[in-house]
Amino acid sequence: MRAASVNPIDWKILSGAMSGGQRLAGTGYLGSDAAGVVDEVGEGVSGVSVGDEVFGRGQNTQAEGAVLNAWAVKPSSIDWAVAAAAGVTGETSERGLRLLDVKSGETIFIDGGAGGVGAVGVQMAVARGARVIASSSEANHGYLREIGAIPVLYGEGVGGRVRAAAGGQVDAVFDVAGKTPVEELVSLVSEPSQVVSIANFAAGQAGARVTGGGAESRPMEALAEVGELLAENKLVIKVQTFPFDRAAEAYRISQDGHVRGKLVLIP
């Protein structure tokens, strides 16, 4: 393993937080995605060989070695930290955009556009030909413009700012932050089901959809798409790296929020 990213689930496990009403089980190891060199191939696995450079999703990846259960070839032009940051963010973004059926020419609002999933979601939507409006703090508005989004200030009144930027309603809302009242997000679309949240488990009460993966995921296809976008420079992921012995610092930064891009651990 050459690099593993930090995701919010890591500090939630450490803090004993709840996910979907279920306590998160401690494993002794953290990490959901990584990048590295294949040193062993599981029985029945094809399309990958020992020595291949890959990135993807797995469990307990913040370690010297890890097992990936979904992967793609790492583009040679991409460094290890960026590749490690693409697993969870890429699969989650692909899933959200697919569930929303985002098409070229449509307008999507991504609530929380400067963080890991949000920034990748912005760029994947732009690559599909969509117009993207994204919320963040004012300090991140320049970054959102760099990656192709129309920035709006997050927080109270964000719905009105989105309407002003869009000239009315939008076609879809991807909620990656879970901070805006779901009723306000639903008011931005013609049908509540055109709001998909990965962060507000109560969003379904207002008719929105909540996704946490499972049967809705198609990680191999998602990671293949992400690999192509990385290779074509249509997806750029900002990373901040930490050695393993500073992992606790990375978790604290993640928990504090307002991270631009991704935090990555390097062994």
KADAJO-V957125 format. One record per residue. OMEGA is omega in whole degrees, 0 to 359 (* if undefined). Layout:
OMEGA + OMEGA
//
This chain:
182 + 179 + 178 + 183 + 176 + 177 + 180 + 180 + 183 + 180 + 176 + 175 + 181 + 184 + 183 + 181 + 181 + 177 + 179 + 179 + 181 + 177 + 181 + 184 + 175 + 183 + 188 + 177 + 178 + 175 + 182 + 178 + 185 + 173 + 181 + 182 + 181 + 175 + 176 + 180 + 182 + 179 + 178 + 180 + 180 + 176 + 179 + 184 + 175 + 182 + 178 + 174 + 187 + 170 + 178 + 185 + 178 + 177 + 177 + 188 + 180 + 184 + 181 + 177 + 182 + 176 + 175 + 176 + 172 + 188 + 172 + 178 + 177 + 175 + 183 + 182 + 185 + 180 + 187 + 183 + 179 + 179 + 180 + 182 + 188 + 186 + 180 + 183 + 182 + 180 + 181 + 180 + 179 + 181 + 180 + 181 + 178 + 179 + 178 + 179 + 182 + 184 + 176 + 179 + 179 + 178 + 179 + 173 + 176 + 183 + 185 + 192 + 186 + 180 + 185 + 180 + 183 + 183 + 176 + 177 + 177 + 186 + 177 + 177 + 177 + 179 + 177 + 180 + 180 + 168 + 187 + 169 + 183 + 180 + 175 + 169 + 181 + 181 + 182 + 182 + 178 + 178 + 179 + 178 + 180 + 184 + 169 + 182 + 169 + 185 + 170 + 180 + 179 + 175 + 185 + 179 + 183 + 180 + 178 + 179 + 177 + 179 + 179 + 180 + 184 + 187 + 181 + 179 + 175 + 181 + 184 + 176 + 175 + 183 + 179 + 184 + 180 + 184 + 182 + 177 + 185 + 178 + 179 + 178 + 180 + 181 + 183 + 184 + 182 + 180 + 180 + 182 + 177 + 168 + 175 + 180 + 172 + 190 + 181 + 185 + 179 + 185 + 180 + 179 + 178 + 178 + 176 + 178 + 177 + 179 + 177 + 180 + 180 + 184 + 180 + 183 + 168 + 193 + 181 + 178 + 180 + 182 + 175 + 177 + 180 + 178 + 178 + 180 + 177 + 182 + 181 + 181 + 175 + 177 + 179 + 181 + 176 + 181 + 170 + 187 + 179 + 170 + 182 + 183 + 173 + 181 + 181 + 177 + 179 + 178 + 180 + 179 + 178 + 182 + 180 + 178 + 179 + 176 + 174 + 182 + 188 + 173 + 186 + 177 + 180 + 181 + *
//
